[in-house]
């Protein structure tokens, strides 16, 4: 079967692709930025990519008509610019208009549980998208999930940040809200199980795990599994804005995402009974087992996708390719080179930079820079990296974004997503003469950009000199 997959660089889609390929389907992946999609890692002749943007109808012309089904996995809740509800509505309308002119028999939409009259902006938008998609000429199957627990998921990473960093928490009252978390493994089983299953056509299902627990219980159960003692006090005085700042500074989430999460966490998300798990033969995974599976993936360094890779700076909204050509004119540079004897060892060090390995020199200064970035509304250093050995274009790397990661060319190019009065690149390259080249490039924005560069120049000389020496040694 030919399956169209939207949101192919997203957290869910990256987990779904191997399952669809393993089931013998041909998968056509829709991506906004081809440079962010690593097609080679799937090692299959049954996968292809299309660069399309469902906010721009003129880009949809290349979507093939001979598809059997399509997954709609697009959402804009984490966007920091524009009206995400309007963006989601426009994307859904354009998708519906496009797909109903194909041979697709079914569209599968992953939504959120909407069983209360008063909903958050996020859940209201999801319900509106479902309404739009249901007006198409195809059959729609909607799966509604609540909190998704898995390695690299936003919920798992936020819970881990809170529990492991705070022995005592004075938390907002939404921690007493009940939810029904679901393991990422079950989400993928449901998504693949309903594919072209006519018994699920034109139906919607709530999907969740076996546990109905509060967010406070989630934190305490997580702490127990990790062997940590934690005390949580719930107070009614924390406003949504204060709660958003609380999440933003303690966890690796962006402020815009924190705002939307806080609003959603005030609403109970509990599944209505249905027979889908019996129909598909799926056994729901408990909350504790979902946490254990997530840590197993992290400890084995096998996290296939991360929510952090979806978040990018506003600068990169139009794609990372346009920034892969590092500018020369009007820029400041810190350039260094060293002769090396073992290029393979050095390239392995470069490919493992950031995350738990740090930046090989003066990590405490990198930490201070990350803290300052958080104070000014940036991403900070807490994003880390998905995999400590493998890296692909488009992935988050602390407060950088990977633009080029080419082991054959022995080149890694990063773009800064920290708050800066300008734009910055950091490049590592090994040439044919076994010389390591390390270049920091800064393109200032106005007078403040130039003052910034000169003010941090002494620190740059200290940090970058030590970094290249430790990488090359």
Helices and strands as residue ranges (DSSP letters): E 2-5, H 11-22, E 26-31, G 34-36, G 39-42, E 47-51, G 57-62, E 69-72, H 84-99, E 106-112, H 121-133, E 139-145, E 148-149, H 154-165, E 168-172, G 173-176, E 178-179, E 182-183, H 184-193, G 198-200, E 203-207, E 213-214, H 215-225, E 231-235, H 240-250, H 255-265, H 276-280, H 287-299, G 307-309, G 314-318, G 321-323, E 332-339, H 343-351, G 355-357, H 363-375, E 396-397, E 400-406, E 411-416, E 422-430, E 435-444, H 446-472
